[in-house]
Amino acid sequence: MVRVLLVDDHNVVRAGLRALLESTGRVDVAGEASSGEEAVDKARTLEPDIVLMDLAMPGMAGVEATRRITELGLDTKILVLTIHDEDEFLVPALNAGAAGFLNKSVADTDLMGAIEALVRGHSYLPRRAAALLAPGEARGNPSRDPGLEVLSSRERTAVDLYAQGFSTREMAAEMVLSPKTVEGYLARAKTKLGLHTRREIVRFALEAGLLQAKGER
């Protein structure tokens, strides 16, 4: 059973999501939160597999709550579930540590697929993710940009897992290395590629074919 924490400031929305998830027989709704502050506290206490995170809430908004939960260092994956368009919120959510982004309008058909993707260690991104993650200015000649060939096999694996949303601890377990060693590989890969943020790593992974957006799996 996948343990999920529901975060939304509307009781009716949480009730609907709970009913939808529990009807599958594959999800245990471990808890609910109606604010960002409560979400951080309950994530710390419950350590769920997945947090379904709304963005627009009174007090601490969803992006900041996502950042705070990510900083706890748990194995929890955060799936943003919102009515807001990805054009404005995808990049901030990924930079805060979210592993997936889904619009509430398709929750009835796509939510379980998104949750299962995150549980398997994948990101879940909208089709337009590659375009939205591209920098504002043209990249210039792509052939001059550093690619996979500059990375060692371990560095490539670290980039792949990081882009998929793995925590450092999960990456270490997957690579059978210490977390400190994995952090070293990832840091060297970022330096070689000239990348700094999770957004940039995910964009690179999409362009390099390491990561696929929704609808391309």
ChimeraX attribute file (.defattr): number of C-alpha atoms within 10 A of each C-alpha:
attribute: neighborCount
match mode: 1-to-1
recipient: residues
	/A:1	9
	/A:2	16
	/A:3	17
	/A:4	26
	/A:5	25
	/A:6	24
	/A:7	29
	/A:8	26
	/A:9	18
	/A:10	13
	/A:11	13
	/A:12	10
	/A:13	14
	/A:14	18
	/A:15	14
	/A:16	11
	/A:17	20
	/A:18	20
	/A:19	12
	/A:20	16
	/A:21	19
	/A:22	12
	/A:23	10
	/A:24	10
	/A:25	10
	/A:26	13
	/A:27	17
	/A:28	17
	/A:29	20
	/A:30	19
	/A:31	17
	/A:32	22
	/A:33	22
	/A:34	17
	/A:35	23
	/A:36	28
	/A:37	18
	/A:38	15
	/A:39	27
	/A:40	21
	/A:41	15
	/A:42	19
	/A:43	25
	/A:44	16
	/A:45	9
	/A:46	14
	/A:47	20
	/A:48	23
	/A:49	21
	/A:50	24
	/A:51	28
	/A:52	29
	/A:53	28
	/A:54	27
	/A:55	25
	/A:56	17
	/A:57	15
	/A:58	12
	/A:59	9
	/A:60	17
	/A:61	16
	/A:62	27
	/A:63	24
	/A:64	18
	/A:65	24
	/A:66	30
	/A:67	19
	/A:68	20
	/A:69	27
	/A:70	20
	/A:71	11
	/A:72	13
	/A:73	12
	/A:74	17
	/A:75	17
	/A:76	27
	/A:77	29
	/A:78	30
	/A:79	27
	/A:80	27
	/A:81	24
	/A:82	21
	/A:83	14
	/A:84	16
	/A:85	11
	/A:86	19
	/A:87	12
	/A:88	10
	/A:89	16
	/A:90	24
	/A:91	19
	/A:92	16
	/A:93	24
	/A:94	27
	/A:95	17
	/A:96	23
	/A:97	26
	/A:98	28
	/A:99	29
	/A:100	27
	/A:101	26
	/A:102	25
	/A:103	17
	/A:104	18
	/A:105	12
	/A:106	11
	/A:107	16
	/A:108	12
	/A:109	10
	/A:110	14
	/A:111	20
	/A:112	16
	/A:113	13
	/A:114	21
	/A:115	24
	/A:116	15
	/A:117	18
	/A:118	23
	/A:119	15
	/A:120	10
	/A:121	18
	/A:122	24
	/A:123	28
	/A:124	28
	/A:125	23
	/A:126	18
	/A:127	13
	/A:128	12
	/A:129	21
	/A:130	17
	/A:131	13
	/A:132	18
	/A:133	19
	/A:134	16
	/A:135	11
	/A:136	8
	/A:137	6
	/A:138	8
	/A:139	10
	/A:140	8
	/A:141	7
	/A:142	9
	/A:143	7
	/A:144	8
	/A:145	10
	/A:146	13
	/A:147	15
	/A:148	17
	/A:149	8
	/A:150	12
	/A:151	18
	/A:152	13
	/A:153	12
	/A:154	14
	/A:155	22
	/A:156	19
	/A:157	20
	/A:158	25
	/A:159	26
	/A:160	24
	/A:161	25
	/A:162	23
	/A:163	26
	/A:164	24
	/A:165	26
	/A:166	24
	/A:167	21
	/A:168	22
	/A:169	18
	/A:170	17
	/A:171	22
	/A:172	19
	/A:173	13
	/A:174	13
	/A:175	16
	/A:176	10
	/A:177	12
	/A:178	14
	/A:179	17
	/A:180	12
	/A:181	13
	/A:182	22
	/A:183	17
	/A:184	14
	/A:185	21
	/A:186	22
	/A:187	17
	/A:188	15
	/A:189	24
	/A:190	18
	/A:191	11
	/A:192	15
	/A:193	18
	/A:194	12
	/A:195	15
	/A:196	12
	/A:197	13
	/A:198	20
	/A:199	23
	/A:200	21
	/A:201	22
	/A:202	28
	/A:203	21
	/A:204	24
	/A:205	23
	/A:206	19
	/A:207	15
	/A:208	13
	/A:209	9
	/A:210	17
	/A:211	22
	/A:212	22
	/A:213	16
	/A:214	20
	/A:215	9
	/A:216	8
	/A:217	8
